Amino acid sequence: MGLLSNLFGGKKQAEAVSTVSVECPHSVLVARWDSVQDMGIEEKATRFMCETCKEMFSPEEATQLRNTLAQRIARIDAASEGGEGAGAS
């Protein structure tokens, strides 16, 4: 096993990989219901799941996220553009 690790870069390759922390914009929220009879009626959804990160939100939180989506995406875009410019220097 040690020979294969040396051959394919094992530890060196793992050290070269950097982790990038990106804020999820929670742009796709999927409604969830506790009752089959309520399915399809968004006003009766009991929670909402972010399709990207799988985090769950209450109906009130989902409304707030939907109302502020444009501002959050603009903030994320601005932060990513600032990060690229700083890395290029």
C-alpha positions in Angstrom: 0.0 0.0 0.0 2.9 2.4 0.8 4.3 1.8 -2.7 1.0 2.8 -4.4 0.7 5.9 -2.2 4.2 7.0 -3.2 3.5 6.2 -6.8 0.3 8.2 -7.0 1.3 11.1 -4.7 -0.9 10.0 -1.7 0.0 12.3 1.1 1.4 15.1 -1.1 -1.8 15.2 -3.2 -4.0 15.3 -0.1 -1.9 18.2 1.3 -2.3 20.1 -2.0 -6.1 20.0 -1.9 -7.5 23.2 -0.3 -10.9 23.5 1.2 -13.1 26.3 0.0 -15.9 27.5 2.2 -18.8 28.8 0.2 -22.0 30.2 1.7 -25.1 28.4 0.4 -27.6 30.9 -1.0 -30.5 28.6 -0.2 -32.0 29.5 -3.6 -34.0 26.3 -4.1 -36.4 25.6 -1.2 -38.5 22.5 -1.4 -41.7 22.3 0.6 -42.3 19.4 3.0 -45.6 18.4 4.6 -46.5 16.3 7.6 -49.8 15.3 6.1 -50.4 13.6 2.8 -53.7 15.5 2.5 -51.8 18.8 2.6 -49.3 17.9 -0.1 -49.2 20.5 -2.9 -50.6 23.3 -0.8 -47.6 25.4 0.0 -49.4 27.4 2.7 -49.8 24.1 4.6 -46.1 23.1 4.3 -44.5 22.5 7.7 -40.9 23.0 6.7 -38.7 23.7 3.7 -35.5 22.0 2.6 -32.7 23.7 0.7 -32.1 21.5 -2.3 -28.3 22.3 -2.3 -27.2 21.9 1.3 -30.2 20.0 2.7 -30.7 22.4 5.6 -34.3 22.6 6.9 -36.2 25.9 7.5 -39.5 26.8 9.0 -42.1 28.5 6.8 -41.3 31.9 8.3 -37.6 31.4 7.6 -38.3 30.2 4.0 -40.3 33.4 3.4 -37.5 35.5 4.7 -34.9 33.6 2.6 -37.0 34.1 -0.5 -37.5 37.8 0.2 -33.7 38.3 0.6 -32.4 36.0 -2.1 -31.3 38.7 -4.5 -29.3 40.5 -1.8 -27.7 37.3 -0.6 -26.6 36.3 -4.1 -25.2 39.7 -4.8 -23.2 39.6 -1.5 -21.9 36.1 -2.3 -20.9 37.2 -5.8 -19.2 40.3 -4.5 -17.2 38.2 -1.9 -16.2 35.7 -4.5 -15.0 38.4 -6.9 -13.0 40.0 -4.1 -11.4 36.7 -3.3 -10.3 36.0 -6.8 -8.7 39.4 -7.2 -6.8 39.1 -3.9 -5.5 35.7 -4.9 -4.2 36.9 -8.3 -1.9 39.6 -6.8 
